[in-house]
Amino acid sequence: MEIAFDKLIRLQHVDTEINTISSILDAIPSQLDGIDQQTKSTVEIIAQAKDKLAANQKKRREMEGEVKEIKTYIAKFKRQLNDVKSNKEYTALLKEIAEAEHKTDKIEEDILNEMIGADDVEKEIKTANVKKAEEEKRLQKEKEAILGKEKELDAQKAVLAKERQDLLPQIPPDQLRLYLRIVSKLNGIALSAVTDDFCSLCQLRVRPQLVNELIEMKKIIMCEACGRILYWHKPKDENIPEEKLDNPDKADDSSAG
């Protein structure tokens, strides 16, 4: 019985293409998640800067409230100066006023530094917003490219799946069962071409008589090393010598010499 090598070889090619496409498609969700994470990180940078600005403003309000409270005490102390009856009390009040004014000056200086810091944070937010817009635009393009590729690959996979369904009935059931069994065991590769009398996958030399039988395509021959179905791969523009067909042992001896 003639073996459907052409159909089996095509089936293996189709299955390999489907597996390759499936692997690429399986990786797409993680790629999209990575893009989303990058987008999220730019948003978080802005959020952190805004939190910093909010903390700055809160601190300034607290310090401004403290200054207001101290100035109220200073005004009270100054009014009390008119009511003191001794130099000692007068001197003590002046000291209290001086210390309060010194404390006020220090806090107002801190408020000024916080205001300068707030300006820097606002610039940071502005820069981050510009960067965010640029990043979002870039990442969106990258995302669209991936989604476009996904759509294209889905279409290719559908075409290959249809071809596979059409191929299966064209292969004799026993040959198909053998192919599927080997595919499940050997990482999806059931056939191996014989090139220059060697199995192309495991590099085991194929005996000349078996090569002759492969050329005739009348029976299935398994590689003794890797267990795959062997098939003859005729080199391009190269004719099979007649003596190899008639006397394979002689052809082998001549090549060995």
Contacts in CASP RR format, 6 or more apart in sequence:
PFRMAT RR
TARGET T0000
AUTHOR 0000-0000-0000
METHOD contacts of the structure
MODEL  1
MEIAFDKLIRLQHVDTEINTISSILDAIPSQLDGIDQQTKSTVEIIAQAK
DKLAANQKKRREMEGEVKEIKTYIAKFKRQLNDVKSNKEYTALLKEIAEA
EHKTDKIEEDILNEMIGADDVEKEIKTANVKKAEEEKRLQKEKEAILGKE
KELDAQKAVLAKERQDLLPQIPPDQLRLYLRIVSKLNGIALSAVTDDFCS
LCQLRVRPQLVNELIEMKKIIMCEACGRILYWHKPKDENIPEEKLDNPDK
ADDSSAG
1 172 0 8 1.000
1 218 0 8 1.000
1 219 0 8 1.000
2 217 0 8 1.000
2 218 0 8 1.000
3 175 0 8 1.000
3 217 0 8 1.000
3 218 0 8 1.000
3 219 0 8 1.000
3 220 0 8 1.000
4 170 0 8 1.000
4 171 0 8 1.000
4 172 0 8 1.000
4 175 0 8 1.000
5 217 0 8 1.000
5 231 0 8 1.000
7 167 0 8 1.000
7 170 0 8 1.000
7 171 0 8 1.000
8 171 0 8 1.000
8 175 0 8 1.000
8 179 0 8 1.000
8 190 0 8 1.000
8 191 0 8 1.000
8 229 0 8 1.000
8 231 0 8 1.000
9 191 0 8 1.000
9 231 0 8 1.000
10 167 0 8 1.000
11 164 0 8 1.000
11 167 0 8 1.000
11 168 0 8 1.000
11 171 0 8 1.000
11 179 0 8 1.000
12 179 0 8 1.000
12 183 0 8 1.000
12 189 0 8 1.000
12 190 0 8 1.000
12 191 0 8 1.000
14 160 0 8 1.000
14 163 0 8 1.000
14 164 0 8 1.000
14 167 0 8 1.000
15 164 0 8 1.000
15 183 0 8 1.000
15 188 0 8 1.000
16 188 0 8 1.000
16 189 0 8 1.000
17 156 0 8 1.000
17 160 0 8 1.000
18 157 0 8 1.000
18 160 0 8 1.000
18 161 0 8 1.000
18 164 0 8 1.000
19 188 0 8 1.000
21 153 0 8 1.000
21 156 0 8 1.000
21 157 0 8 1.000
21 160 0 8 1.000
22 157 0 8 1.000
24 153 0 8 1.000
25 150 0 8 1.000
25 153 0 8 1.000
25 154 0 8 1.000
25 157 0 8 1.000
28 146 0 8 1.000
28 149 0 8 1.000
28 150 0 8 1.000
31 146 0 8 1.000
32 143 0 8 1.000
32 146 0 8 1.000
32 147 0 8 1.000
35 139 0 8 1.000
35 142 0 8 1.000
35 143 0 8 1.000
35 146 0 8 1.000
38 135 0 8 1.000
38 139 0 8 1.000
39 135 0 8 1.000
39 136 0 8 1.000
39 139 0 8 1.000
42 128 0 8 1.000
42 131 0 8 1.000
42 132 0 8 1.000
42 135 0 8 1.000
42 136 0 8 1.000
43 132 0 8 1.000
45 128 0 8 1.000
45 131 0 8 1.000
45 132 0 8 1.000
46 125 0 8 1.000
46 128 0 8 1.000
46 129 0 8 1.000
46 132 0 8 1.000
49 121 0 8 1.000
49 124 0 8 1.000
49 125 0 8 1.000
49 128 0 8 1.000
50 125 0 8 1.000
52 121 0 8 1.000
52 124 0 8 1.000
53 118 0 8 1.000
53 121 0 8 1.000
53 122 0 8 1.000
53 125 0 8 1.000
56 114 0 8 1.000
56 117 0 8 1.000
56 118 0 8 1.000
56 121 0 8 1.000
57 118 0 8 1.000
59 114 0 8 1.000
60 111 0 8 1.000
60 114 0 8 1.000
60 115 0 8 1.000
60 118 0 8 1.000
63 107 0 8 1.000
63 110 0 8 1.000
63 111 0 8 1.000
63 114 0 8 1.000
64 111 0 8 1.000
66 107 0 8 1.000
67 104 0 8 1.000
67 107 0 8 1.000
67 108 0 8 1.000
67 111 0 8 1.000
70 100 0 8 1.000
70 103 0 8 1.000
70 104 0 8 1.000
70 107 0 8 1.000
71 104 0 8 1.000
73 100 0 8 1.000
74 97 0 8 1.000
74 100 0 8 1.000
74 101 0 8 1.000
74 104 0 8 1.000
77 93 0 8 1.000
77 96 0 8 1.000
77 97 0 8 1.000
77 100 0 8 1.000
78 97 0 8 1.000
80 93 0 8 1.000
81 90 0 8 1.000
81 93 0 8 1.000
81 94 0 8 1.000
84 90 0 8 1.000
84 93 0 8 1.000
168 176 0 8 1.000
171 179 0 8 1.000
175 220 0 8 1.000
178 190 0 8 1.000
178 220 0 8 1.000
178 229 0 8 1.000
179 190 0 8 1.000
179 191 0 8 1.000
179 229 0 8 1.000
180 190 0 8 1.000
182 188 0 8 1.000
182 190 0 8 1.000
182 227 0 8 1.000
182 228 0 8 1.000
182 229 0 8 1.000
183 189 0 8 1.000
183 190 0 8 1.000
186 226 0 8 1.000
186 227 0 8 1.000
186 228 0 8 1.000
189 201 0 8 1.000
189 228 0 8 1.000
190 228 0 8 1.000
190 229 0 8 1.000
191 228 0 8 1.000
191 229 0 8 1.000
191 230 0 8 1.000
191 231 0 8 1.000
192 199 0 8 1.000
192 200 0 8 1.000
192 201 0 8 1.000
192 202 0 8 1.000
192 223 0 8 1.000
192 226 0 8 1.000
192 228 0 8 1.000
192 229 0 8 1.000
192 230 0 8 1.000
192 231 0 8 1.000
193 200 0 8 1.000
193 230 0 8 1.000
193 231 0 8 1.000
193 232 0 8 1.000
193 233 0 8 1.000
194 200 0 8 1.000
194 206 0 8 1.000
194 211 0 8 1.000
194 214 0 8 1.000
194 230 0 8 1.000
194 231 0 8 1.000
194 232 0 8 1.000
194 233 0 8 1.000
195 233 0 8 1.000
195 235 0 8 1.000
196 235 0 8 1.000
197 205 0 8 1.000
197 206 0 8 1.000
197 208 0 8 1.000
197 211 0 8 1.000
198 204 0 8 1.000
198 205 0 8 1.000
198 206 0 8 1.000
199 206 0 8 1.000
199 223 0 8 1.000
199 225 0 8 1.000
199 226 0 8 1.000
199 228 0 8 1.000
199 230 0 8 1.000
200 233 0 8 1.000
201 223 0 8 1.000
201 226 0 8 1.000
201 228 0 8 1.000
202 223 0 8 1.000
202 225 0 8 1.000
202 226 0 8 1.000
204 223 0 8 1.000
204 224 0 8 1.000
204 225 0 8 1.000
204 226 0 8 1.000
206 214 0 8 1.000
206 223 0 8 1.000
206 230 0 8 1.000
208 244 0 8 1.000
208 248 0 8 1.000
208 249 0 8 1.000
208 251 0 8 1.000
208 252 0 8 1.000
209 248 0 8 1.000
209 249 0 8 1.000
210 221 0 8 1.000
210 230 0 8 1.000
211 232 0 8 1.000
211 244 0 8 1.000
211 248 0 8 1.000
212 244 0 8 1.000
212 245 0 8 1.000
212 248 0 8 1.000
213 219 0 8 1.000
213 221 0 8 1.000
214 221 0 8 1.000
214 230 0 8 1.000
214 231 0 8 1.000
214 232 0 8 1.000
215 232 0 8 1.000
215 240 0 8 1.000
215 245 0 8 1.000
217 231 0 8 1.000
217 232 0 8 1.000
220 229 0 8 1.000
221 229 0 8 1.000
221 230 0 8 1.000
222 228 0 8 1.000
222 229 0 8 1.000
222 230 0 8 1.000
223 229 0 8 1.000
223 230 0 8 1.000
234 240 0 8 1.000
241 251 0 8 1.000
243 250 0 8 1.000
243 251 0 8 1.000
244 251 0 8 1.000
END
